[in-house]
Amino acid sequence: MSGKLTVIGLGPGDTRFLTPEASAALEAAEAVYGYGPYLDRVPARAGQARHASDNREELDRAGAALAHAATGATVAMVSGGDPGVFAMAAAVIEAIEAGPAEWRGLELVIVPGITAMLAVAAKSGAPLGHDFCAISLSDNLKPWEVVEKRLRLAAQAGFAMAFYNPVSRARPHQLDTAFDILREELPDTVPVIFGRAVGRPDERLRTLPLAHARGHMADMATCIIVGSAETRLVERPGRPALVYTPRRAGDE
């Protein structure tokens, strides 16, 4: 009997961001695998096994879930935000590519979720209203020199940017380095949005010019959006300003 693995995006936090498809897939799973804090967001269900693992064990987690599904089970893998954006979908497919032939015969379903940059963008206005890119500032899986090159070229190309994994205790300096690079390429007035834990009760949103953006303003729960030279602030009396990037390049 062929098994099934469903990789599920939980969204940015609160259960209101969970799609009906994701909820149904969680209900149907005999076992759920995931990084511990993400698994904690899934309500426990009678008879459903739960397998938590650490943050840097993606391939081992993927292999364990695939091996379980290969026994004929219906298995779920949970991921924060969207599973295809710096998350578990790529790890699962990497494991399938390198793993035993039987894993390629499994039914694999990837259920999308609301990723952090979309939640932060929606809270602040429409900073991703024109062309944009997403960059992980972590150098765990790529050299920091590659990150620096991509930052500079994205700024020169006029992309708004969303930063994932902006800082950690092991690399506290890199976000400041990233801002320094961007200040060489972009006007000091470009808006920078710090969205921390957006979608959860302790969410915080802060917008300030690139000239004043500093690394200590973020942690690993923060997603950062940096506008392009086209991005604007629309001030409103008694309400937060709206951040938006016009739909037309060169709009005046």
C-alpha positions in Angstrom: 0.0 0.0 0.0 1.4 3.4 -1.0 1.8 5.9 1.7 1.3 9.7 1.7 3.3 12.7 3.0 1.7 16.1 3.2 3.9 19.1 3.8 1.8 21.7 5.5 2.2 25.5 5.8 0.9 26.7 9.2 1.0 30.4 8.3 2.6 33.1 10.5 1.0 32.3 13.8 -2.6 32.4 14.8 -4.9 29.6 13.7 -7.0 32.1 11.7 -4.2 32.1 9.1 -4.5 28.3 8.7 -6.2 27.3 5.4 -9.1 24.8 5.3 -6.9 22.5 3.2 -4.2 22.6 5.8 -6.7 21.9 8.6 -8.1 18.9 6.7 -4.7 17.5 6.1 -3.8 17.7 9.7 -7.0 16.0 10.7 -6.3 13.1 8.3 -2.7 12.5 9.4 -1.8 9.5 11.4 1.5 11.1 12.4 2.8 14.7 12.4 6.5 15.6 12.2 8.0 19.1 12.7 10.3 21.5 14.4 9.2 21.5 18.1 7.7 25.1 18.3 5.8 24.6 15.1 4.5 21.3 16.2 3.3 22.9 19.4 0.9 25.0 17.3 -0.9 21.9 16.1 -3.7 20.8 18.5 -3.1 17.3 19.8 -5.5 14.7 18.4 -6.3 11.3 19.9 -4.4 8.5 18.2 -2.2 10.8 16.3 1.6 10.4 16.8 3.8 13.5 17.1 7.5 13.6 16.3 9.3 16.8 17.3 12.9 17.6 16.3 15.4 20.5 16.5 15.7 23.4 14.1 18.8 22.2 12.2 17.6 18.7 11.6 15.6 19.3 8.5 17.0 16.4 6.4 16.8 13.9 9.2 13.2 15.0 9.9 12.3 14.7 6.3 13.9 11.2 6.1 12.0 10.0 9.2 8.7 11.3 7.8 9.3 9.7 4.4 10.3 6.4 5.9 7.2 6.5 8.0 5.0 7.2 5.0 6.7 4.4 3.1 5.1 1.9 5.6 1.7 2.9 4.1 0.9 5.6 6.6 -0.6 9.0 6.0 2.0 11.4 7.4 2.1 15.2 7.8 5.1 17.5 8.0 4.4 20.9 9.4 6.3 24.1 8.6 5.9 27.7 9.6 4.6 30.1 7.0 4.7 28.5 3.6 6.5 25.2 3.3 8.1 26.2 0.0 9.7 29.5 1.3 13.0 28.7 3.1 11.2 25.8 4.8 10.5 22.0 4.7 9.2 21.4 1.2 12.7 21.7 -0.3 14.2 19.5 2.4 11.7 16.8 1.7 12.3 16.8 -2.0 16.0 16.9 -1.4 15.6 13.8 0.8 13.5 12.1 -1.9 16.2 12.8 -4.6 18.9 11.3 -2.4 16.9 8.6 -0.8 15.7 5.1 -1.6 13.7 4.5 -4.8 10.6 3.7 -2.9 10.3 7.2 -1.6 9.8 8.4 -5.2 6.6 6.3 -5.4 5.0 8.0 -2.4 2.2 10.5 -2.8 3.6 13.9 -1.9 1.2 16.9 -1.4 2.5 20.4 -0.5 -0.1 22.6 1.1 0.7 26.3 0.8 0.5 28.7 3.7 0.8 32.5 4.3 4.4 33.2 4.6 5.9 35.9 6.9 6.7 38.5 4.3 3.0 38.5 3.1 1.8 38.9 6.7 4.2 41.8 7.3 3.4 43.4 4.0 -0.4 43.2 4.6 0.0 44.8 8.1 2.0 47.7 6.7 0.2 48.4 3.4 1.6 47.2 0.1 5.4 47.3 0.1 5.6 44.3 -2.3 3.2 46.0 -4.8 5.8 45.9 -7.5 8.7 43.5 -8.2 10.3 42.0 -5.1 12.6 39.2 -3.9 13.1 37.2 -0.7 16.6 36.6 0.7 17.6 34.5 3.7 20.4 36.3 5.5 21.6 33.0 7.1 24.9 31.7 5.8 24.4 28.2 7.2 23.7 26.8 3.7 25.5 29.4 1.5 28.6 31.6 1.8 28.1 35.1 3.3 29.8 36.5 0.1 26.8 35.2 -1.9 24.4 37.0 0.4 26.3 40.2 0.0 26.3 39.9 -3.8 22.6 39.2 -3.9 21.8 42.1 -1.7 23.8 44.6 -3.8 22.4 43.3 -7.1 18.8 43.2 -5.8 19.1 46.9 -4.7 20.7 47.9 -8.0 17.8 46.1 -9.9 15.2 48.0 -8.0 13.6 45.1 -6.1 11.9 45.5 -2.8 13.4 42.8 -0.5 12.1 40.6 2.3 14.7 39.3 4.7 14.2 36.0 6.4 16.5 34.6 9.2 18.0 38.1 9.7 20.1 37.5 12.9 21.0 34.9 15.4 23.3 34.6 18.4 25.9 33.0 16.1 25.8 35.9 13.6 24.7 39.1 15.3 26.7 41.4 13.0 25.4 40.3 9.6 22.2 42.4 9.5 24.2 45.6 10.2 26.5 44.6 7.3 23.5 44.1 5.1 22.1 47.5 5.9 25.5 49.1 5.3 25.6 47.5 1.8 22.1 48.8 1.1 22.9 52.3 2.2 25.6 52.3 -0.5 23.0 51.5 -3.2 19.7 53.0 -2.0 18.5 56.4 -0.7 18.6 56.8 3.1 14.9 57.5 3.0 13.9 54.0 1.8 11.4 52.5 4.3 12.4 49.5 6.3 9.7 47.5 8.0 10.5 45.3 11.0 7.7 42.8 11.6 8.2 40.7 14.7 5.9 37.7 15.4 3.3 39.1 13.0 0.1 37.0 13.4 0.8 36.2 17.0 -0.4 37.9 20.2 3.0 39.6 20.8 3.4 41.0 17.3 5.3 44.2 16.8 5.5 46.3 13.6 7.9 49.2 13.2 8.8 51.3 10.1 11.8 53.6 9.8 14.1 55.0 7.1 17.1 52.9 6.0 19.4 55.5 7.4 18.1 54.6 10.9 17.8 50.8 10.5 20.0 48.8 12.9 20.7 45.1 13.4 19.7 45.1 17.1 16.1 46.0 16.1 15.5 42.4 14.9 15.7 38.8 16.1 15.0 35.4 14.5 11.2 36.0 14.9 11.5 39.1 12.7 10.8 39.4 9.0 12.2 42.6 7.5 11.0 44.3 4.3 13.2 46.9 2.7 11.5 49.0 0.1 13.0 50.1 -3.3 13.8 53.6 -4.3 10.2 53.8 -5.5 8.6 52.8 -2.2 6.5 55.5 -0.5 4.9 56.4 2.8 1.3 57.7 2.8 0.8 59.6 6.0 -2.7 59.5 7.6 -4.0 61.6 10.4 -4.4 59.6 13.6 -3.5 56.3 11.8 -0.2 54.6 11.0 1.4 55.6 7.7 0.8 53.2 4.7 3.9 51.8 3.1 3.5 51.0 -0.6 5.5 50.4 -3.7 3.7 51.7 -6.8 2.7 49.2 -9.4 4.4 51.1 -12.2 8.2 51.5 -12.3 9.2 55.1 -12.4 5.8 56.3 -11.1 5.8 59.9 -10.1 
